[in-house]
Amino acid sequence: MDRRENIKVLLAGTVATGFLISSGCAPDDIKKSESIIAAGLYGRTPKEIEVDSKLMADTFFSDHEKKIVSLISEIIIPKDDVSIGATEAGVTDFIEFMVKDYPKFQLPIRGGLMWLENLSWATFDNSFVVITPEQRIILVDKIAWPDTAEEDMLYGVKFFNLMRNLVCTGFFTSKEGIKDIGYVGNRPNQWDGVPAEVLKKHGLSYDEKTLKECLKIEDQHKIVQWGEKGNIIG
Amino acid sequence: MQKGKVELYTDAMVREVLTDEKGMATGVLYIDKKDMKEYKIGAKVVVLAASACETARIMLNSKSKLHPNGLSNSSGVLGRYLHDSTGTDRMGFMPELVDRTRYNEDGVGGLHVYSPWWLDNKKLNFPRGYHIEYWGGMGMPSYGFGFGMDTMRKYITDEVGNPSPNGGYGPALKNDIRRMYGSMIGMSGRGESIPQYDNYCDIDPETVDKFGIPVLRFHYNWTKHEVNQAKHMHETFEEILTGMGAVLLGKKPDETTQNGLAAPGRIIHEVGTSRMGDDPKTSVLNKYAQAHECKNLFVTDAGSFVSQADKNPTWTILALSWRTSEYIIDQLKKQNI
């Protein structure tokens, strides 16, 4: 079936059955959509697929630069009692993707890494990759605190601010990071308002009238019945 | 219900509406985006719904002997009275919302509330009004989440009230981001602007797109009404945020930026380019969105709007399209078109 035929069926089908939601999905359809999503082609035009493929095939960071990015990432968001650290969560690859997808990051990040390397050689006569973890923290402390940094460290401060932004966002948008932050949404038909104990903490509560008018959580999967004239009958 | 009666042509970039020697529409000419060739489709009735500006572009580009200024444009109004909603935003941090209990807050933000219209409209220095969209909550972290800790971390305080240092790294930073989750409150004001004859789009005489079709130029300035409205929005944002105990983030914009008023087009509610009206001298379409000077041409996007309230135009587009559809059926049955 070609695309035009598909749309014909779709148009006829939706009008005939009311809404797609009431028809449900056949197992074959689910399988087909899952395979499209898995192939990374979901919602992409041929032109976009071409752009994405080229972007993914490119490499921006050298191995040496990548090592410094990983070390900085793990310093900014390390493993703790709650969750894994930034590198294990894939933040280095995320930053590699971001600099390719948003070329304005390329110069400040490449330049910033180089600046940090220069500082490392000037201070400890060795690369940031080779010096000890304690020595790395000595350097990072010079650029990690924008309100108290020395004036000649402002290049590094600006670079580290950018790295902090990318590492934090990379981590907390990863699967592990979202679990860490405690996001509990993305659950269709599962919303039951603000929990009573949370409202109480702020000195608030729902009034009886609102509670009476609102959907009961046990009725969440019931579909409204429409009459012939489009009025709700149940 | 009959099935299979719709033929949908995708990747079809319409260049112009074709007309006959009586000035009636006979179909459209389009460029197929895949093979870059011209095609024609014949039609008894042509309905344009390409979005207000693009519809005006098609009509302005549809010049013929009987329609020398573009289709149904002897009034010269086509493309004029273009207007968008007003918009400006502000954000605050709520200390009371640090360390929140986690629960599902999807869909909580973004509510469009008719505040502050508890006020008396007559006392204001601008006509019409605006609503505020409130946002915030514990949404799914997306790109940008965790940014700005170099300036905002100081708002997080420990048990004895000592603020965290800005910036930093390590477990303490990681924990402060957790504590801050869901503590930001934002407001977006969206209001009504006054349609102006002098705000318009017309055809650029020098530039075409990649399909060889002349593009639009835009001429649009906000008046003092919209600029005053934006000032009022910001005063209201500050009053509400401060009243609820929030720390204001950023600065209140001043007159050097038209009080932070978003550039025309930014709120993407462009309407009014082929306005409707009873008088063909001052409007392009009649009350059924039928072109005054081309009876089998209709417009069912927001081009027909004479004004728009502070709200999104889509539902009004749907209602007017419904009305136009019924009118087209009626007119076809009566053999008027």
Interface residues (C-beta under 8 A of the other chain):
Chain A: R3 R4 I7 K8 V9 L11 A12 V15 A16 I75 I76 I77 P78 D80 V82 V140 A144 W145 P146 D147 T148 V157 F160 N161 R164 N165 C168 T169 F171 F172 T173 G177 I178 D180 I181 G182 Y183 V184 G185 N186 R187 Q190 W191 D192 V194 P195 E197 V198 K201 H202
Chain B: M1 K3 G4 V6 E7 L8 T10 E96 R100 T101 R102 Y103 N104 E105 D106 G107 M138 G139 M140 P141 S142 Y143 G144 F145 G146 F147 G148 M149 D150 T151 K154 P165 N166 G167 G168 Y169 G170 P171 L173 K174 N175 I177 R178 Y181
